[in-house]
Amino acid sequence: MQESYLAVPYAYGKLNAAAQAAEYYESALQSFTSESDNLDAAVARIHDGHMIDDLLGDDKDMRNGWVWQLKTLPDVPQSRYLTRCWPTTIFRRA
């Protein structure tokens, strides 16, 4: 989805509107940087062994039934990526 941010500046470039294209390329770059930072934070939390604790939030007694919370994940860096992985067969089997 991030690559869609390049469509508008590309179109402006084709229209020889360099100033507008540069402005939107800068915006796309900021978005890519922010997403990269979010991904790095998520990976760091997972590598540090905090994935399950973060996902369970305050409900530490539900370690065997944490799947039920996937509809209401807490606001932690790794949860935004987990929802994209969950439906895949490879992820569920792992």
Helices and strands as residue ranges (DSSP letters): G 2-6, H 7-14, H 18-47, H 51-56, G 60-62, G 66-72, H 79-85, H 89-93
